[in-house]
């Protein structure tokens, strides 16, 4: 049986470590991703990894999710409440001007399949 809370933490750990191979292995090819406050939608693992690589190399290299303040599990759905922080490397509307630190409270809703792969990721915040 899959521990979905632990799987969500492995996913966040891979994100924070910029380990895009490990991150990719935890995500199905046809992902349902949305960041509602940023009006941002993606439908594939490939597109998400491309965006995350860009953020990690160009926009905010020190970006990270902080440890979760609360993790709630209902079946194969994990709701993770945590701060997302970093420093804008360039002027980033909605985040800050180049050199400015940002910190936002996120609520991430993650749904996994029975094999422990992410099939849906919705960020609010």
N, C-alpha and C positions, 0 to 999 in steps of 0.2 A: 504494500500500500504506500502511495506517495505522500510524503509530508509536504503539503503545499506551502506552508509558511516557510519551511526551510528552503524549499525550491525558490521561492520569491527572494529570499535573502541571498542565495547563490547568484541569482540574476542581478541583483543590485550590487553585490560584491564584484561581479565581472564588469558591470558598467563602471563602477568607481575605479577599478584597476585598468580600465581601457583594454580589457581582454575581449576583443570583439569575436574571436573564434569561440571562446567559451560562451559568450552571450548568444551568438548565432545558434549554437547547439541546443540552447534552451528555448528556442522560438520556432514555431512552425513556419513553413514558407509563406502561407497565406494568412498573415496576421491582420487582425482588426485593431488598429491603433488610432487613438484620438487624444489630443490635448485640447480640451474644450475652451479654456480661457484664452488660448492662443489661436483658436480657429484653425487647427492643424490636424489633418487626417491622412493616414497612410494605410495601404492595404497589403503590404508585403514586408517580409523580414529584410529583404535586400534593400528596400527603400529606407526602412528604419535604421539599419546599420549604417547606411551611407550618411544619413542625417546625424547620427550619433558620432560617427568618426569626424565629420566636419566640426561639430560642436567641440569635440575633445581636442582637435588640433588647431582650429582657427579662431573660434568664437570665445571659448571659455575653457582653456586647457585644464584649469584646476577645478572644474565643475564636479559636484559630487552630491549624492544623497547622504544626509547624516543618518545616524542610527534611528530606527523607527521609534516613535513615541508610543505607537499602538499598532498592533497587527490583529486583525479580526479575520477569522476563517469561517466560511460557510460552504461546506462541500468542497468544490474545486475552485472557489473564488476566495481571493485574498485581498483584503483592504488594508493598505499600508499608509499610515499617516507619518510624515517625516518632513524635515526641512530639506530644501534643495538649495545649495549655495555654491558660490564661485566668484570669479572676477571676470568682468567683460574685457576681452583682449582688444576688441574694436567697439565702436558705438553700436549698441544692440538695443533697438527700440523695445521697450517693455522689460528690459533687464537693467540697462544702465549705459553710461558713457564709457569709453575706453578707460580702463584702470579702476573703474568703480566696482566695489563689491556688491553682490546681490544675495538675497536670502529670502526664499519664498516657502510658505507652508504648502505642501502638496498632499493630496489624497490620491493615491494610486490604487485603482481597482484592476486586479489581474485575475484572469480566468485561465485555468490550465486544463489540458486534456488528461486522460487517464494515465498517460505515459509521463506526465510531469513537464510537458512542453507548453509554453505560453501560447495561447490562441487569441487572447484579447487583452489589451492594455489601455485603460482610460485614465488619463491624468486630469485632475482638477486642481487649480491653484496657480 
